[in-house]
Amino acid sequence: MTVGFGWLAIVRLGLVQASLGAIVMLATSLLNRLMVVEYGLAAAIPAGLVAWHYAVQLSRPAWGQGSDRGLKRTPWIHAGMALLGLGALAAVDATILLGSARGWGIALAIAGFTMIGAGVGAAGTSLLALLASGVAPQRRAAAAAVTWIMMVAGIVIAAGTAGALLDPFSPSRLALVASGVVAAALLVTVLATWRLEAQALPREGPSAAVPDFRAALAEIMADTAARRFTLFIFVSMLAYSMQDLILEPFAGLVFGMSPGQSTSLAGQQHGGVLAGMIVAGIGGSAFAGRLPGELRSWIALGCLGSALALAGLVMGARVGPGWPLAANVFFLGFANGIFAVAAIGAMMGLAGAGERTREGVRMGVWGAAQAIAFGLGGLAGALGVDATRRLIGHDAQAFALVFAIEGGLFLIAAGLALRSPRPQTRQAGVAGA
């Protein structure tokens, strides 16, 4: 009898997540830098393209609904990764074209980032749905930690390798390196998913029983647990992303750090995120079924810890040099990692709780909420600091105000997590693990 994914299968899905992250890195990190530095574009253009790829991910519920209706999710993962890879290569070609035909280059970049957003939506949503439907409840926190840690590792490895191979930079070298990253990612995806879905927990009922898209969304919005969790995802990810574009400028303007020092500080934050993910993954699985609230308690703990760390940054803005900024930022990353992994584990549990809806469309709704929050969060943080600096003319106070707002959002998210009712899962499928 099928008992769901074992650890090897979870690692294989983590390899797919790592491959997805590696391709996305090309567009959101590498090309962003090249467009601004090597090709002299205004920073708002690549920032707008990244925001657009998040906007396209509002299609996630539709992709999830499509994979729910299909007999298998693996073809959706393959198709999404292929579309993602094609979009990344189009974005690379667009970047190279900027040197000779800027208008055509920008037009091609818009098309490329549209495909990137659609590819992430199709592959990412179907991958999470497969993980949710195939992993037993007691393994969800650890599975979330494994897959997300592997995604971060994939981004780091791809960035390091691509960075080394791109020096000295040339358009032909860029095209070759990008093609290598995409080809490797697609190959890993195909090999990692080979005959994997057969090990998942059996899906409930025939595909014809899946409701249409409007009915599926109506059921999710009528589900108190799902509706409140959607709000939690939006609020928590809005808070999580607000610091992305302002932490390094904060270190430079208030603490006088050099670019190298502020980059090192960002690395310490990511190290904290990985540590938090590991702790939540181990703890969430070790105490599964033994603590009241289980993953909800870990989510609230991570959100409260994040709010406490941000309160520390508010104090640091007032104190200035001499404040233990590195330790503060590491703790912020640690708390972020705890809540992120616990939230993903809870998401996988709620994904299987629908009466008629399945994992795909539910994961799609939460993925869309996350995409909106990520797109708005970074922009809100940066604009908030800029506006406050102009209004009061004091850098430290401007950053302190934005960090305080971000901490308040994390407190709201903690309250939403603790108030969320436990889902009544189906007897078959995920609940039967």
Helices and strands as residue ranges (DSSP letters): H 7-25, I 26-30, H 31-37, H 44-56, G 57-59, H 60-69, H 74-97, H 102-134, G 137-139, H 140-165, H 171-192, G 197-199, G 207-209, H 213-222, H 224-242, H 247-255, H 259-286, H 295-319, H 325-351, H 359-392, H 395-419, G 429-432
